[in-house]
């Protein structure tokens, strides 16, 4: 990962990778190819769905279990509603502090 990614809030990094179609880059390298890119993408999608700010947009725990077990299809996250995550990024907090000092 690049330095800016290391300093960022992980959900923001995951959102960025999802939007760029590079979810496979989020897989733990210790898995040494024992996980498929499609599996990583499915878990990233599910994780992002669970992060929606509005509780009614998040899947229920029963739905999450069903998706993890493969009984239910994994929903697509509504990325346009996840922009709020960026305010938690260290980089973003640093930028806001700099703006306030000016």
BALOBA-1460 file (C-alpha; in Angstrom, 3 decimals):
// residues 102
<rec num="1" residu="x" x="0.000" y="0.000" z="0.000"/>
<rec num="2" residu="x" x="1.063" y="3.554" z="-0.612"/>
<rec num="3" residu="x" x="1.878" y="5.776" z="2.370"/>
<rec num="4" residu="x" x="-1.280" y="7.861" z="1.944"/>
<rec num="5" residu="x" x="-3.344" y="4.667" z="2.156"/>
<rec num="6" residu="x" x="-1.555" y="3.513" z="5.303"/>
<rec num="7" residu="x" x="-2.398" y="6.818" z="6.975"/>
<rec num="8" residu="x" x="-6.046" y="6.630" z="5.919"/>
<rec num="9" residu="x" x="-9.073" y="5.213" z="7.665"/>
<rec num="10" residu="x" x="-9.345" y="1.625" z="6.384"/>
<rec num="11" residu="x" x="-13.011" y="1.853" z="5.339"/>
<rec num="12" residu="x" x="-12.027" y="4.798" z="3.116"/>
<rec num="13" residu="x" x="-9.244" y="2.732" z="1.569"/>
<rec num="14" residu="x" x="-11.700" y="-0.132" z="0.996"/>
<rec num="15" residu="x" x="-14.232" y="2.221" z="-0.584"/>
<rec num="16" residu="x" x="-11.556" y="3.651" z="-2.871"/>
<rec num="17" residu="x" x="-10.382" y="0.175" z="-3.941"/>
<rec num="18" residu="x" x="-13.987" y="-0.917" z="-4.527"/>
<rec num="19" residu="x" x="-14.685" y="2.107" z="-6.714"/>
<rec num="20" residu="x" x="-11.506" y="1.417" z="-8.715"/>
<rec num="21" residu="x" x="-12.264" y="-2.298" z="-9.089"/>
<rec num="22" residu="x" x="-9.143" y="-3.249" z="-7.134"/>
<rec num="23" residu="x" x="-10.620" y="-5.066" z="-4.123"/>
<rec num="24" residu="x" x="-8.120" y="-7.897" z="-4.545"/>
<rec num="25" residu="x" x="-5.413" y="-5.491" z="-3.318"/>
<rec num="26" residu="x" x="-7.091" y="-5.551" z="0.108"/>
<rec num="27" residu="x" x="-6.518" y="-9.278" z="0.642"/>
<rec num="28" residu="x" x="-4.038" y="-10.155" z="3.351"/>
<rec num="29" residu="x" x="-0.814" y="-11.157" z="1.558"/>
<rec num="30" residu="x" x="-0.372" y="-13.967" z="4.092"/>
<rec num="31" residu="x" x="-3.233" y="-15.751" z="2.337"/>
<rec num="32" residu="x" x="-0.747" y="-16.343" z="-0.490"/>
<rec num="33" residu="x" x="-3.319" y="-16.733" z="-3.246"/>
<rec num="34" residu="x" x="-5.666" y="-18.979" z="-1.239"/>
<rec num="35" residu="x" x="-8.493" y="-16.510" z="-1.736"/>
<rec num="36" residu="x" x="-10.132" y="-15.590" z="-5.027"/>
<rec num="37" residu="x" x="-10.459" y="-11.960" z="-6.104"/>
<rec num="38" residu="x" x="-14.216" y="-12.421" z="-6.448"/>
<rec num="39" residu="x" x="-14.413" y="-13.602" z="-2.821"/>
<rec num="40" residu="x" x="-12.509" y="-10.542" z="-1.634"/>
<rec num="41" residu="x" x="-14.793" y="-8.276" z="-3.658"/>
<rec num="42" residu="x" x="-17.891" y="-9.921" z="-2.158"/>
<rec num="43" residu="x" x="-16.583" y="-9.354" z="1.382"/>
<rec num="44" residu="x" x="-15.689" y="-5.733" z="0.601"/>
<rec num="45" residu="x" x="-19.178" y="-5.144" z="-0.813"/>
<rec num="46" residu="x" x="-20.787" y="-6.683" z="2.253"/>
<rec num="47" residu="x" x="-18.547" y="-4.689" z="4.594"/>
<rec num="48" residu="x" x="-19.366" y="-1.433" z="2.842"/>
<rec num="49" residu="x" x="-23.082" y="-2.220" z="3.024"/>
<rec num="50" residu="x" x="-22.718" y="-2.602" z="6.792"/>
<rec num="51" residu="x" x="-21.144" y="0.866" z="7.032"/>
<rec num="52" residu="x" x="-24.062" y="2.870" z="5.665"/>
<rec num="53" residu="x" x="-24.702" y="5.807" z="7.963"/>
<rec num="54" residu="x" x="-28.473" y="5.312" z="7.826"/>
<rec num="55" residu="x" x="-29.324" y="2.152" z="9.826"/>
<rec num="56" residu="x" x="-32.266" y="1.203" z="7.593"/>
<rec num="57" residu="x" x="-29.844" y="0.896" z="4.644"/>
<rec num="58" residu="x" x="-27.649" y="-1.632" z="6.449"/>
<rec num="59" residu="x" x="-28.431" y="-5.335" z="6.065"/>
<rec num="60" residu="x" x="-29.869" y="-7.117" z="9.084"/>
<rec num="61" residu="x" x="-27.618" y="-9.572" z="10.908"/>
<rec num="62" residu="x" x="-29.723" y="-12.413" z="9.527"/>
<rec num="63" residu="x" x="-29.098" y="-11.099" z="5.997"/>
<rec num="64" residu="x" x="-25.369" y="-10.723" z="6.707"/>
<rec num="65" residu="x" x="-25.178" y="-14.329" z="7.885"/>
<rec num="66" residu="x" x="-27.107" y="-15.449" z="4.807"/>
<rec num="67" residu="x" x="-24.687" y="-13.579" z="2.548"/>
<rec num="68" residu="x" x="-21.646" y="-14.977" z="4.368"/>
<rec num="69" residu="x" x="-23.042" y="-18.503" z="4.067"/>
<rec num="70" residu="x" x="-23.808" y="-17.995" z="0.387"/>
<rec num="71" residu="x" x="-27.570" y="-18.441" z="0.796"/>
<rec num="72" residu="x" x="-28.277" y="-14.819" z="-0.194"/>
<rec num="73" residu="x" x="-26.661" y="-12.691" z="-2.869"/>
<rec num="74" residu="x" x="-24.353" y="-9.960" z="-1.589"/>
<rec num="75" residu="x" x="-25.906" y="-6.536" z="-2.015"/>
<rec num="76" residu="x" x="-24.112" y="-3.727" z="-3.781"/>
<rec num="77" residu="x" x="-23.222" y="-0.845" z="-1.485"/>
<rec num="78" residu="x" x="-24.619" y="2.569" z="-2.304"/>
<rec num="79" residu="x" x="-21.252" y="4.273" z="-2.649"/>
<rec num="80" residu="x" x="-22.797" y="7.706" z="-3.078"/>
<rec num="81" residu="x" x="-24.028" y="7.399" z="0.516"/>
<rec num="82" residu="x" x="-20.621" y="6.415" z="1.899"/>
<rec num="83" residu="x" x="-18.853" y="9.718" z="1.298"/>
<rec num="84" residu="x" x="-19.286" y="10.536" z="5.009"/>
<rec num="85" residu="x" x="-16.561" y="7.954" z="5.753"/>
<rec num="86" residu="x" x="-13.946" y="10.270" z="4.298"/>
<rec num="87" residu="x" x="-14.309" y="12.689" z="7.195"/>
<rec num="88" residu="x" x="-12.802" y="10.002" z="9.471"/>
<rec num="89" residu="x" x="-9.641" y="9.691" z="7.407"/>
<rec num="90" residu="x" x="-6.447" y="10.935" z="9.109"/>
<rec num="91" residu="x" x="-5.531" y="12.731" z="5.916"/>
<rec num="92" residu="x" x="-8.905" y="14.451" z="5.842"/>
<rec num="93" residu="x" x="-8.727" y="15.433" z="9.527"/>
<rec num="94" residu="x" x="-5.245" y="16.865" z="8.920"/>
<rec num="95" residu="x" x="-6.534" y="18.914" z="5.973"/>
<rec num="96" residu="x" x="-9.422" y="20.291" z="8.042"/>
<rec num="97" residu="x" x="-7.060" y="21.303" z="10.868"/>
<rec num="98" residu="x" x="-4.804" y="23.123" z="8.397"/>
<rec num="99" residu="x" x="-7.776" y="25.002" z="6.968"/>
<rec num="100" residu="x" x="-8.891" y="26.093" z="10.447"/>
<rec num="101" residu="x" x="-5.411" y="27.450" z="11.256"/>
<rec num="102" residu="x" x="-5.447" y="29.748" z="8.230"/>
